[in-house]
Amino acid sequence: MKLRKPNLTQSKGALLKNTAMLYILQFSTYFLGLMVTPYETRVLGDEIFGYLGASTAIMVYFQLIIDFGFLLSATEEVSRSRSDQEALCTIFTSVTLAKLMLAGISAVVLVCLCNMIPAWEQKKTLLYLTFVATFLTSMMPDYLYRGLEKMSAITLRTVAIRVFFTCSIFFFLKKPEDICIIPILNIIGNGVALFFAYLHLSKRLNIRFCRVRTRDIANTLRRSSTFFYSRMATTAYTALNTVILDIISGSGVQTSYYTSANTLITAGKNGLSPISDSLYPYMALHRDFKLVKKILLVFEPICIAVCTVAFIWAEDLCLMFFGPDFGPTGQVLRAMLPIGVVILPSYVLGFPTMTAMGLSKHANLSVIVGSVFHVCMLSLLFVTQNLNMVSLGLTVSLTETVILIYRIVIIVKNRHIMRHQEA
């Protein structure tokens, strides 16, 4: 006997709106950065731009620690508690206090590392400023708006603020010595956006800080720890490559080429991630697997076509975008383009689909498997003295493919769960 299925029209409408708002918000974070990158590469030059890329990659680790997987765990909690105002306030306060504690630990670690690693000591001012900007970004309560499916509440205001401060780079960045202007403007922009987000939570959504117990904070960290391990594993095959190049290259040139290619790949990944981000709370509630199939059938052919065109004209694309000194970036871009083909199905079949099937542990485990594979490949490249920007690009492409294959195998093995829930 078939169970009566709920009417999902209204929920799908909310999903569509939330996805659109996430796209706009992601655009403000990543694509605005992509738009200003050609100007930065031309003003800073290949070596100094490599310092900026290395600093950004290093901060990925610290942002990962401060976020601690809350974007996934807290989003799910908010989604399930959206009608309980007291629970929402508790989640908000517990997550914020946990992030402040983790940020304090991260700041101490950064200071110690800058005094221990020669390659970091020479750019420690840039690292410190970038850390502050990263901290303010991490404190944004995105998880609340994603879980409540109310992204439109903060998106337009946040985008307007970020557009203003991003455009300011064109006015204030005039020579390589002005590199610290970039994180300073990010600090101001992120700080203003954070202030208005907290103000909106308090005035419009009635979500405020409340008294919580130490146990609440500990439980928040415990629930998020699995997601944190997954994200940490992911970082092993993303930011780690840039950090390694920064330490072993002796100059910022190779780091600059790799960072430039990674900028384009990251822009593509972040252009697709809102689909997964908005789908995650929706699938947690509705388990609409037919929608997953439709998304893949519509968007995957587009991804393949774009990556094919980019592969053919990789050098020309990099020369046009980054400037005449960045021709070698095309080699790295070609090595990394397979990521653009596998990333959408990996995103969609990951946490949104696997959580809905009760297999979220495998979504995390797949990333851990990929991380182990990546570290093994890096070790092999190091031992054989083949560690360079192109081999690192190929390695991260293989790692993303391994993760996708793992997820497909697990879903196929457990397809009876999907059929039962669709019935």
C-alpha positions in Angstrom: 0.0 0.0 0.0 1.4 3.4 -1.0 1.7 6.1 1.6 0.1 9.4 0.8 2.7 11.9 -0.3 2.6 15.5 0.9 2.1 18.4 -1.5 5.6 19.7 -2.1 4.7 22.6 -4.4 5.2 25.3 -1.7 8.4 23.7 -0.4 9.8 23.5 -4.0 9.0 27.2 -4.4 10.9 27.9 -1.2 13.8 25.7 -2.5 13.9 27.6 -5.8 14.0 31.0 -4.1 16.5 29.8 -1.5 18.8 28.4 -4.3 18.6 31.7 -6.2 19.5 33.7 -3.1 22.4 31.3 -2.3 23.7 31.9 -5.8 23.6 35.6 -5.4 25.3 35.4 -2.0 28.0 33.0 -3.3 28.5 35.4 -6.2 29.3 38.2 -3.7 31.9 36.1 -2.0 33.6 34.3 -4.9 32.7 35.8 -8.3 33.3 39.3 -7.1 36.8 38.1 -6.1 37.1 36.5 -9.5 36.2 39.7 -11.3 38.9 41.7 -9.4 41.6 39.0 -9.8 42.7 40.1 -13.3 43.4 43.6 -11.9 45.2 42.1 -8.9 47.5 39.9 -11.0 48.4 42.8 -13.2 49.2 45.2 -10.3 50.8 42.8 -8.0 52.7 40.7 -10.5 53.1 36.9 -10.5 55.3 36.6 -7.3 53.4 39.0 -5.0 50.1 37.6 -6.2 51.5 34.2 -5.2 51.8 35.5 -1.6 48.2 36.6 -1.7 47.1 33.1 -3.0 49.2 31.4 -0.4 47.7 33.5 2.4 44.2 32.7 1.2 45.0 29.0 1.1 46.4 29.0 4.6 43.3 30.8 5.9 41.2 27.9 4.5 42.5 25.8 7.4 41.6 28.4 10.0 38.2 29.0 8.5 37.6 25.3 8.6 38.5 25.1 12.3 36.3 28.1 13.2 33.4 26.8 11.1 33.9 23.3 12.5 31.2 21.9 10.2 28.4 24.1 11.6 27.3 25.0 8.2 26.0 21.4 7.8 25.2 20.3 11.4 23.6 23.6 12.6 21.7 24.0 9.3 20.1 20.6 9.9 19.3 21.5 13.5 17.7 24.8 12.5 15.7 23.1 9.7 14.3 20.6 12.2 13.7 23.3 15.0 12.4 26.1 12.8 9.1 26.3 14.8 10.8 26.4 18.2 12.0 29.9 18.9 13.8 29.0 22.2 15.7 26.2 20.4 16.8 28.5 17.6 18.2 31.0 20.1 20.0 28.2 21.9 21.5 27.0 18.6 22.5 30.5 17.6 24.2 31.2 21.0 25.9 27.9 21.3 27.4 28.0 17.8 28.5 31.6 18.2 30.3 30.9 21.5 31.9 27.7 20.0 33.2 29.7 17.0 34.7 32.4 19.3 36.5 29.8 21.3 37.8 28.1 18.2 38.9 31.5 16.7 40.9 32.3 19.8 42.7 29.0 19.6 43.3 29.5 15.9 44.8 33.0 16.5 47.4 31.6 18.9 48.3 28.8 16.5 48.8 31.3 13.6 51.1 33.5 15.7 53.2 30.5 16.6 53.4 29.2 13.0 54.4 32.6 11.7 57.3 32.7 14.0 58.4 29.1 13.1 58.0 28.9 9.3 60.3 31.3 7.4 58.0 31.4 4.3 55.2 32.6 6.6 57.2 35.1 8.7 58.0 37.3 5.7 54.3 37.8 5.1 52.9 37.6 8.6 51.2 41.0 8.4 49.3 39.9 5.4 48.4 36.6 7.2 47.2 38.4 10.3 45.0 40.7 8.4 43.6 37.9 6.2 42.9 36.0 9.4 40.7 38.8 10.8 38.8 39.0 7.5 38.4 35.2 7.6 37.2 35.3 11.2 34.5 37.8 10.4 33.3 35.7 7.4 33.1 32.6 9.6 30.9 34.5 12.1 28.2 35.1 9.6 25.1 33.1 10.7 24.5 31.6 7.3 23.4 28.3 8.9 20.3 30.0 10.4 19.1 31.5 7.2 19.8 28.3 5.2 18.0 26.1 7.8 15.0 28.5 7.9 15.1 28.8 4.0 15.1 32.6 4.4 18.3 33.5 2.5 16.6 36.5 0.8 16.5 38.2 4.2 20.3 39.0 4.2 21.4 38.3 0.7 20.8 41.6 -1.1 22.1 43.7 1.7 25.2 41.6 2.1 25.9 41.6 -1.6 25.5 45.4 -1.8 28.1 45.9 1.0 30.5 43.4 -0.6 30.2 45.0 -4.1 31.1 48.4 -2.6 34.2 47.2 -0.8 35.3 45.0 -3.7 35.1 47.8 -6.1 37.2 49.9 -3.7 40.1 47.7 -4.5 40.3 49.3 -8.0 40.7 52.7 -6.3 43.2 51.8 -3.5 45.4 49.1 -4.9 47.9 50.8 -7.1 51.2 49.0 -6.6 52.6 45.7 -5.2 53.3 47.3 -1.8 49.6 48.0 -1.4 48.8 44.3 -1.0 47.5 44.6 2.6 44.8 46.9 1.3 42.9 43.8 0.0 42.4 42.1 3.4 41.8 45.5 5.1 38.9 46.2 2.7 37.6 42.7 3.3 37.7 43.2 7.0 35.6 46.4 6.7 33.1 44.8 4.3 32.7 41.6 6.2 32.4 43.5 9.5 29.6 45.7 8.2 27.8 42.7 6.6 28.0 40.8 9.9 26.6 43.7 11.9 23.5 44.0 9.7 23.0 40.2 9.8 23.0 40.1 13.6 20.7 43.2 13.7 18.2 41.5 11.3 18.2 38.3 13.4 17.4 40.3 16.5 14.9 42.8 15.1 13.1 40.7 12.4 13.4 37.1 13.4 13.5 37.6 17.2 16.6 35.3 17.4 18.9 36.7 20.1 21.7 35.5 22.4 20.5 33.7 25.4 21.9 31.9 28.4 23.3 28.5 27.5 25.1 25.8 29.5 28.6 24.6 28.9 26.9 21.3 28.1 25.0 23.0 25.2 28.2 24.2 23.6 29.9 20.8 24.1 26.9 19.1 22.5 27.0 21.5 19.6 30.7 20.7 19.0 30.1 17.0 19.4 27.3 16.9 16.8 29.4 18.9 14.4 32.6 17.0 14.8 31.8 14.4 12.1 31.2 17.1 9.6 34.4 18.9 10.7 36.5 15.8 10.1 34.9 15.5 6.6 35.7 19.2 5.9 39.2 18.8 7.3 39.8 15.8 5.0 38.6 17.9 2.1 41.1 20.6 2.9 43.9 18.0 2.6 43.4 17.9 -1.2 42.5 21.6 -1.8 44.3 24.2 0.2 47.2 21.8 1.1 48.5 21.9 -2.5 48.9 25.7 -2.4 50.5 25.6 1.0 53.0 22.9 -0.2 54.0 24.9 -3.2 54.4 28.0 -1.1 56.8 26.2 1.3 58.9 24.3 -1.3 59.0 26.6 -4.3 61.3 29.2 -2.9 59.3 32.0 -4.6 55.7 32.9 -5.2 55.8 32.2 -9.0 54.7 28.6 -9.1 52.2 29.3 -6.3 50.9 32.2 -8.3 50.3 30.0 -11.4 48.6 27.3 -9.4 46.5 29.8 -7.4 45.3 31.4 -10.6 44.1 28.2 -12.1 42.6 27.2 -8.8 40.7 30.5 -8.8 38.9 29.6 -12.0 38.2 26.1 -10.8 37.0 27.3 -7.4 34.7 29.8 -9.1 33.1 27.0 -11.0 32.8 24.8 -7.9 31.2 27.7 -6.0 28.9 28.4 -8.9 27.5 24.9 -8.4 27.6 24.6 -4.6 24.4 26.6 -4.0 22.5 23.8 -5.7 23.8 21.4 -3.1 23.6 23.9 -0.2 19.9 24.7 -0.7 19.0 21.1 -1.6 20.5 19.8 1.7 17.8 21.2 4.2 15.1 20.5 1.6 16.1 16.8 1.1 16.5 16.4 4.9 12.8 17.1 5.2 11.2 15.8 1.9 13.6 13.1 0.5 12.6 14.1 -3.1 15.0 11.9 -5.0 13.3 12.5 -8.4 14.4 16.2 -8.1 18.0 15.0 -7.7 17.8 13.1 -11.0 16.3 16.1 -12.7 19.1 18.5 -11.5 21.8 16.1 -12.7 20.2 15.7 -16.1 19.8 19.4 -16.6 23.1 20.8 -15.3 25.7 18.1 -15.9 25.7 18.4 -19.7 26.3 22.1 -19.3 29.3 21.4 -17.0 30.8 19.0 -19.5 30.4 21.5 -22.4 32.0 24.4 -20.5 34.9 22.2 -19.4 35.6 21.0 -22.9 35.7 24.5 -24.3 38.0 25.6 -21.4 40.3 22.6 -22.0 40.8 23.5 -25.7 41.5 27.2 -25.1 43.1 27.0 -21.6 46.3 29.1 -22.4 44.3 31.8 -24.2 41.8 32.0 -21.4 44.5 32.4 -18.8 46.4 35.0 -20.8 43.3 37.0 -21.4 42.1 36.8 -17.8 45.3 37.0 -15.7 47.7 38.9 -18.0 50.7 38.2 -20.2 52.8 36.7 -17.4 50.3 33.9 -16.7 50.6 31.6 -19.8 51.9 28.6 -17.8 48.7 28.7 -15.8 47.0 27.0 -18.7 48.9 23.8 -18.1 47.6 23.7 -14.5 44.0 24.6 -15.6 43.9 21.7 -18.0 45.1 19.3 -15.3 42.3 20.5 -13.0 39.4 20.7 -15.4 38.1 17.2 -14.7 37.0 18.6 -11.4 34.4 20.6 -13.2 32.9 17.5 -14.7 32.7 15.4 -11.5 32.0 18.1 -8.9 28.2 18.6 -9.5 27.2 14.9 -9.1 29.6 14.6 -6.2 28.0 17.6 -4.5 24.4 16.5 -5.1 25.0 12.8 -4.4 26.9 13.7 -1.3 25.3 15.2 1.8 21.8 16.1 0.2 21.2 12.6 -1.2 23.1 10.5 1.4 21.6 12.2 4.4 18.1 11.7 3.0 18.9 8.0 2.6 20.3 7.8 6.2 23.8 7.4 4.9 25.4 10.7 6.0 28.3 8.8 7.5 29.3 7.6 4.0 29.2 11.2 2.7 31.8 12.0 5.4 33.7 8.7 4.8 34.0 9.3 1.1 35.9 12.6 1.7 38.2 10.8 4.2 38.9 8.1 1.6 39.6 10.8 -0.9 41.9 12.6 1.5 43.9 9.4 2.2 44.2 8.8 -1.5 45.4 12.4 -2.0 48.0 12.2 0.7 49.3 8.9 -0.7 49.6 10.5 -4.2 51.5 13.5 -2.7 53.9 11.2 -0.9 54.5 9.3 -4.2 55.1 12.5 -6.1 57.5 13.7 -3.4 59.5 10.4 -3.3 59.7 10.3 -7.1 60.6 14.1 -7.3 57.6 14.8 -9.5 55.9 17.3 -7.1 55.1 20.4 -9.2 52.1 22.6 -10.0 50.8 20.4 -12.9 51.1 17.1 -11.0 49.3 18.7 -8.0 46.5 19.7 -10.3 46.2 16.2 -11.7 46.2 14.7 -8.2 43.3 16.9 -7.0 41.3 15.9 -10.1 41.9 12.2 -9.4 40.9 12.7 -5.8 37.6 14.3 -6.7 36.9 11.4 -9.0 37.6 8.9 -6.3 35.2 10.6 -4.0 32.4 10.6 -6.6 33.0 6.9 -7.4 32.8 6.0 -3.8 29.5 7.9 -3.4 28.0 6.3 -6.5 28.9 2.8 -5.3 27.3 3.3 -1.9 24.1 4.8 -3.4 23.8 1.9 -5.9 24.3 -0.7 -3.2 21.6 1.0 -1.0 19.2 1.9 -3.8 16.5 -0.1 -2.1 16.3 2.7 0.5 15.6 5.3 -2.2 12.9 3.1 -3.8 11.2 2.5 -0.4 11.2 6.3 0.4 9.9 7.2 -3.1 7.0 4.7 -2.8 
